[in-house]
Amino acid sequence: MFDIMVGNLLSPVVLFFLLGMISAIFKSDLKFPDGLSEALSIYLLVAIGLKGGIELSHYSINEAFQPILGTLFLGLAIPVITLFAMRLMGIDFKNSVGLAATYGSVSIVTYGAAISFLDEQAISYEGLMNAMVVLLESPAILFSLLIYNILSKNGDQLTHSHSLGIMPSSISMIDKEVLRESILGKSIVLLVGSLLIGLIAGEQSLPTVEPLFLDLYDSILILFLLNMGLIAGSRLPEIRSHGLKLVLFSIIMPIIGGTLGVLTGYFVGLSVGGSALMGVLAGSASYIAAPAALRTSVPEANPSIYLGLSLGVTFPFNLTIGIPLYFQLAQFIH
């Protein structure tokens, strides 16, 4: 497990993110053109959606139905828990939405490390879980952006609410314009639309999409995280105003989400390995799809908070403690 941790932390993806942060901290003149930053976000959303759709096309409805329901449940429950926690901690509305989308989504690298862990333990798991990785990206992002649009349209009343902090009673929930902006926002259109295209086109689409959206994915991801490192590093001082409480959240929330994920996996009929992977999905935090969506849809959210916590704290925590913890919990429950 230590080798997995070191290998991932020293991967080009993480190191280029750190390079961007260091460059910003020391005030380098390195910067990305706005158009390129937008293009990288679009590319990643399309690539993630296509990969998940193609993977889903390998399974029948009967095989996928219950795991999909469980995944959709997690994609809604975790953002709600996160928003509730953020309001109790007094975090502003836009950063609360950013963290809800980030922690409701998943880390593909953490999932890959979990696969390696299960392989080392000779534990089998359902191949369907590879599709759930991508499927869980969309609900949390869609739900978080829907809440963002609802509350922004009604004067951002959430900021001053001392109740649950999600849906004050004075806010009208049924608003066609809000729904349209949320569902048809470019981040959701690209992510969900690409997933559906991959599902419909299936394996036969690989010769067309593989050269650009699969083969070059890791290389484009490096550029994206270099840019996100620059953004996060330039705004890093802002995280100090929230201090230790956010760091504690980024450790406690994976445990809560991971436990909920393992329980969900058990109730939808997954094996020990499948339940452990569902726990990993629910306990991880996105530093790819969610930041790409937030970068375009909620630019006011501070990347040094949602990206710094997900990649700087939650990611190494899951690699070292979280993955074995979720596996042990899955074994205990089964």
Phi and psi in degrees as a GROMACS rama.xvg file:
@    title "Ramachandran Plot"
@    xaxis  label "Phi"
@    yaxis  label "Psi"
@TYPE xy
-63.609  -38.2676  PHE-2
-63.246  -39.7693  ASP-3
-62.6052  -45.3033  ILE-4
-59.8328  -49.6083  MET-5
-64.7086  -43.401  VAL-6
-59.4384  -40.7847  GLY-7
-75.2509  -39.8423  ASN-8
-68.7011  -25.5889  LEU-9
-100.34  15.633  LEU-10
-74.0911  154.881  SER-11
-55.9732  -36.204  PRO-12
-58.4587  -50.42  VAL-13
-70.2801  -40.8072  VAL-14
-65.4326  -36.4947  LEU-15
-70.3342  -32.8569  PHE-16
-61.371  -44.6392  PHE-17
-64.5492  -36.8782  LEU-18
-60.4564  -43.0833  LEU-19
-62.7096  -43.1692  GLY-20
-63.331  -45.3999  MET-21
-63.256  -40.9211  ILE-22
-60.7796  -41.3915  SER-23
-70.3877  -40.9033  ALA-24
-61.3389  -39.8633  ILE-25
-93.2911  13.356  PHE-26
59.4869  45.1592  LYS-27
-67.8834  156.231  SER-28
-87.0518  10.7303  ASP-29
-66.3595  128.613  LEU-30
-156.559  156.774  LYS-31
-100.188  138.117  PHE-32
-60.9754  146.353  PRO-33
-57.4584  -40.7268  ASP-34
-63.2468  -38.2603  GLY-35
-69.0115  -40.9045  LEU-36
-59.1998  -43.3057  SER-37
-64.6832  -41.4028  GLU-38
-64.8397  -39.0611  ALA-39
-64.4946  -39.8113  LEU-40
-63.3079  -44.5753  SER-41
-61.6861  -44.4978  ILE-42
-58.7097  -47.8418  TYR-43
-65.0043  -40.4685  LEU-44
-63.5828  -43.1258  LEU-45
-65.456  -44.9781  VAL-46
-62.8513  -44.0546  ALA-47
-63.7545  -44.3695  ILE-48
-63.0291  -45.1501  GLY-49
-61.129  -44.8629  LEU-50
-62.0668  -42.1357  LYS-51
-67.8075  -40.3217  GLY-52
-64.7786  -42.8555  GLY-53
-63.5894  -39.4271  ILE-54
-66.563  -40.6177  GLU-55
-63.5696  -30.3957  LEU-56
-65.1898  -12.4542  SER-57
-82.5657  -8.06317  HIS-58
-120.801  151.259  TYR-59
-80.5523  164.982  SER-60
-60.822  -42.5327  ILE-61
-61.3934  -39.7871  ASN-62
-68.0232  -36.3978  GLU-63
-95.1969  -15.2226  ALA-64
-59.0168  -56.3276  PHE-65
-66.3472  -44.6635  GLN-66
-60.011  -35.4165  PRO-67
-65.486  -43.1185  ILE-68
-60.0537  -44.4481  LEU-69
-61.646  -40.6217  GLY-70
-65.2969  -42.8214  THR-71
-63.9506  -38.5069  LEU-72
-59.7308  -46.1054  PHE-73
-64.1199  -36.7862  LEU-74
-65.5129  -19.5706  GLY-75
-99.9037  -39.1424  LEU-76
-69.0417  -42.5795  ALA-77
-66.9735  -42.8038  ILE-78
-60.7165  -36.8235  PRO-79
-63.2105  -46.1091  VAL-80
-60.8817  -41.8294  ILE-81
-65.1265  -45.7274  THR-82
-60.7971  -41.8252  LEU-83
-60.275  -45.3852  PHE-84
-63.5264  -40.7104  ALA-85
-64.9002  -39.2499  MET-86
-67.2259  -38.3995  ARG-87
-64.4052  -31.0986  LEU-88
-86.8248  -5.69799  MET-89
78.2655  23.919  GLY-90
-78.4962  141.03  ILE-91
-63.9195  161.871  ASP-92
-60.1527  -49.3949  PHE-93
-65.2499  -40.0407  LYS-94
-72.4063  -28.252  ASN-95
-63.9334  -43.7032  SER-96
-63.4938  -41.556  VAL-97
-59.2021  -43.1597  GLY-98
-71.9155  -34.6429  LEU-99
-62.8398  -44.7569  ALA-100
-66.8499  -40.1361  ALA-101
-67.416  -47.116  THR-102
-81.6485  -18.6341  TYR-103
-77.7383  -26.2677  GLY-104
-86.4078  -170.655  SER-105
-127.602  161.386  VAL-106
-104.315  113.01  SER-107
-65.7129  -35.0952  ILE-108
-66.3486  -40.9552  VAL-109
-62.6128  -40.187  THR-110
-61.3426  -43.5833  TYR-111
-60.3817  -39.2582  GLY-112
-65.7089  -36.1096  ALA-113
-67.3812  -37.7955  ALA-114
-60.8578  -44.7157  ILE-115
-61.5278  -40.0805  SER-116
-62.39  -46.8861  PHE-117
-64.7493  -38.3731  LEU-118
-62.49  -40.2112  ASP-119
-64.7591  -32.8654  GLU-120
-87.1457  -0.718951  GLN-121
58.2216  41.3707  ALA-122
-104.222  125.917  ILE-123
-81.949  161.468  SER-124
-155.273  162.469  TYR-125
-73.151  129.665  GLU-126
-62.2998  -22.0976  GLY-127
-58.6333  -24.5696  LEU-128
-62.4174  -25.4919  MET-129
-61.7664  -33.7856  ASN-130
-75.2952  -32.9288  ALA-131
-65.4081  -26.011  MET-132
-55.6298  -48.2537  VAL-133
-79.1803  -37.032  VAL-134
-60.898  -33.6808  LEU-135
-73.9466  -16.4064  LEU-136
-62.4058  -43.4951  GLU-137
-73.4479  -48.0905  SER-138
-57.7682  -43.6676  PRO-139
-64.8275  -41.6619  ALA-140
-66.0611  -46.5721  ILE-141
-60.6817  -46.8814  LEU-142
-63.916  -43.4293  PHE-143
-64.8955  -42.3136  SER-144
-69.3981  -32.3555  LEU-145
-63.0788  -47.1136  LEU-146
-60.9986  -42.5832  ILE-147
-58.5644  -47.2729  TYR-148
-68.223  -39.2245  ASN-149
-60.9889  -50.3733  ILE-150
-76.408  -32.7365  LEU-151
-65.9286  -39.1776  SER-152
-66.6154  -24.6708  LYS-153
-105.716  30.0431  ASN-154
84.5817  17.1442  GLY-155
54.6086  47.1948  ASP-156
-68.6329  -15.3028  GLN-157
-62.5663  -31.1191  LEU-158
-58.6654  -34.954  THR-159
-104.248  9.13121  HIS-160
-82.7718  139.44  SER-161
-112.967  11.7605  HIS-162
-91.8423  -142.343  SER-163
-57.8084  -31.9503  LEU-164
87.2589  11.9906  GLY-165
-114.651  -50.0973  ILE-166
-138.42  80.3049  MET-167
-56.1097  147.772  PRO-168
-65.414  -22.3114  SER-169
-79.4278  -4.86899  SER-170
-95.3547  129.752  ILE-171
-78.9132  122.12  SER-172
-84.2138  -29.533  MET-173
-91.1878  96.6669  ILE-174
-139.899  111.427  ASP-175
-61.5227  -36.3606  LYS-176
-67.9575  -39.9573  GLU-177
-63.5978  -45.1363  VAL-178
-62.0049  -40.8935  LEU-179
-64.4114  -45.3766  ARG-180
-63.9806  -34.7134  GLU-181
-75.2524  -48.1299  SER-182
-73.5489  -35.1174  ILE-183
-99.6366  9.4606  LEU-184
-60.5597  149.361  GLY-185
-62.5413  -33.0198  LYS-186
-64.1404  -46.3463  SER-187
-71.2436  -40.4596  ILE-188
-58.3886  -44.8345  VAL-189
-68.6105  -44.349  LEU-190
-70.2902  -53.1835  LEU-191
-71.3962  -42.1186  VAL-192
-60.9935  -42.1887  GLY-193
-66.6863  -36.7464  SER-194
-62.8486  -43.5061  LEU-195
-65.6446  -39.4034  LEU-196
-63.3724  -44.0881  ILE-197
-62.5788  -37.2303  GLY-198
-66.4189  -42.8332  LEU-199
-72.0317  -45.7989  ILE-200
-74.0214  -35.4637  ALA-201
65.9705  -156.203  GLY-202
-60.1117  -29.5131  GLU-203
-68.048  -13.4765  GLN-204
-84.1402  -9.24721  SER-205
-56.9699  -44.2858  LEU-206
-57.4155  -28.5411  PRO-207
-83.3401  -44.6266  THR-208
-92.8342  -23.0977  VAL-209
-61.8891  -44.7082  GLU-210
-58.7692  -38.9557  PRO-211
-94.7429  -49.694  LEU-212
-91.8197  -14.5604  PHE-213
-110.914  -50.2493  LEU-214
-66.197  -36.6164  ASP-215
-95.0504  2.23698  LEU-216
-56.4846  -51.5358  TYR-217
-62.5318  -36.1031  ASP-218
-69.5657  -42.6325  SER-219
-66.0839  -36.3641  ILE-220
-60.2572  -36.2737  LEU-221
-60.2413  -45.6694  ILE-222
-63.819  -40.9772  LEU-223
-61.5718  -45.8903  PHE-224
-74.1407  -26.4504  LEU-225
-61.6324  -44.5312  LEU-226
-65.3919  -42.4711  ASN-227
-66.0011  -32.4292  MET-228
-64.0058  -40.1406  GLY-229
-61.7012  -43.3983  LEU-230
-67.4426  -46.6246  ILE-231
-64.1722  -42.1868  ALA-232
-63.9843  -37.1803  GLY-233
-69.4952  -22.3175  SER-234
-112.774  10.905  ARG-235
-58.0295  -38.0188  LEU-236
-58.4862  -24.0264  PRO-237
-66.9904  -24.7138  GLU-238
-72.1622  -19.6313  ILE-239
-66.1522  -27.068  ARG-240
-66.5671  -21.2643  SER-241
-97.955  -26.6271  HIS-242
62.4055  -142.232  GLY-243
-63.7008  -29.728  LEU-244
-62.8139  -35.8589  LYS-245
-72.2434  -35.3461  LEU-246
-63.8766  -42.7825  VAL-247
-63.0246  -40.6144  LEU-248
-58.7141  -42.6628  PHE-249
-71.0817  -8.31132  SER-250
-102.068  -41.15  ILE-251
-73.3121  -39.3224  ILE-252
-61.1655  -41.4388  MET-253
-59.7137  -35.6526  PRO-254
-67.1965  -43.1534  ILE-255
-63.8702  -50.3125  ILE-256
-63.7438  -41.1752  GLY-257
-63.9838  -41.1349  GLY-258
-63.1824  -44.5813  THR-259
-62.2563  -38.6213  LEU-260
-65.9349  -43.1689  GLY-261
-62.8358  -43.788  VAL-262
-62.3404  -41.6803  LEU-263
-62.9997  -44.1634  THR-264
-58.9073  -40.4987  GLY-265
-63.6423  -44.8475  TYR-266
-72.6679  -22.4236  PHE-267
-94.0354  8.11951  VAL-268
89.7407  17.8379  GLY-269
-77.6031  157.947  LEU-270
-73.2206  -179.654  SER-271
-58.0247  -47.824  VAL-272
-63.6051  -42.3265  GLY-273
-65.2541  -40.4482  GLY-274
-65.9927  -38.8118  SER-275
-63.2373  -41.0476  ALA-276
-66.6902  -36.724  LEU-277
-63.4148  -36.1302  MET-278
-64.8948  -40.231  GLY-279
-63.1426  -43.3132  VAL-280
-60.7973  -46.2027  LEU-281
-72.8065  -28.0313  ALA-282
-88.4181  -13.4091  GLY-283
-87.6279  169.898  SER-284
-131.869  138.539  ALA-285
-75.418  138.396  SER-286
-126.065  20.218  TYR-287
-125.392  -76.3542  ILE-288
-65.5759  -47.3983  ALA-289
-63.1929  -48.4673  ALA-290
-60.0872  -35.444  PRO-291
-63.1551  -40.4756  ALA-292
-71.2965  -43.6977  ALA-293
-65.6144  -34.0755  LEU-294
-58.6359  -33.1704  ARG-295
-99.2582  -30.7605  THR-296
-99.1966  -30.7799  SER-297
-132.988  66.9884  VAL-298
-64.0186  -18.8699  PRO-299
-74.1713  -20.414  GLU-300
-65.7887  138.978  ALA-301
-81.3301  113.251  ASN-302
-61.2479  -28.4719  PRO-303
-67.1684  -20.0171  SER-304
-86.2101  -62.4474  ILE-305
-71.8624  -34.7294  TYR-306
-84.2967  -38.2027  LEU-307
-62.3092  -42.0897  GLY-308
-71.6848  -43.3287  LEU-309
-66.8238  -43.1981  SER-310
-90.3309  -32.1011  LEU-311
-86.7306  -26.0138  GLY-312
-122.289  -57.5774  VAL-313
-64.742  -40.4074  THR-314
-60.1243  -55.4165  PHE-315
-65.8028  -31.3953  PRO-316
-61.348  -45.7279  PHE-317
-65.8056  -38.3501  ASN-318
-64.6756  -36.2491  LEU-319
-93.1032  -38.4472  THR-320
-120.507  -42.8491  ILE-321
-60.9381  -50.52  GLY-322
-59.9928  -50.7481  ILE-323
-61.6198  -34.3824  PRO-324
-64.472  -46.4647  LEU-325
-65.3273  -36.4287  TYR-326
-65.5469  -44.9878  PHE-327
-62.4864  -39.8699  GLN-328
-64.3825  -41.7814  LEU-329
-62.7456  -42.117  ALA-330
-61.5353  -42.8492  GLN-331
-62.8763  -44.3193  PHE-332
-68.2636  -39.9305  ILE-333
